[in-house]
Each structure stands twice: as C-alpha cells, then as structure tokens.
Amino acid sequence: MSTAAEHPNLELLLDVPVKLTAELGSCQMTMQELLQLSVGAIVQLDKPANASVDVYVNGRLVARGEVVVADDNFGIKIKEIITKPGV
C-alpha cells in the first residue's frame, strides 16, 4: 500500500471526509410487511450469519470483513481488501 510520503500530492487528500458504510445484508419486503414491523421484530437478511460484511467507501465496495464487538460498540475486522474496481 502506498503512503503519503511516497506520493506528496496525496497529502492534499488526507483530510477529505469519506462515508464508510458496512452492509450486513438486505431483504425485500412489501409495504404491508414493512408497516407491520414493530419493536422486537426480526428481519431476516439474505446472508448467512457467518458471511462476510461488505465495506463501502462513498458507495464503492472496498473491503470485506467480519463483525466484532469492541468496547461495547460494533466494529468490522477487515479480512479482504478489494483491489479491482466494481467487484
């Protein structure tokens, strides 16, 4: 992985904020099913419990990992860096 020292112009970008999101999975439901959700309801996602979590930066898939708990907060332990754009 390149560092800012190797690419001086990269230094200009290091303070640019980006949005990092992690996706556990997804599901599709009807509006009626959505409106019937209540506190305590369980929504089943399309991935098994042991599947990797997809990590996106500004909407682009950049890594996969696993959910961990750190100091009573959720975190992501990175297991794979995606090197090909659009994978």
Buried (B, 14 or more C-beta within 10 A) or exposed (E): EEEEEEEEEEEEEEEEEEEEEBEBBEEEEEEEEEEEEEEEEEEEEEBEEEEBBBBBEEEEBBBBBEEEEEEEEEEBEBEEEBEEEEE
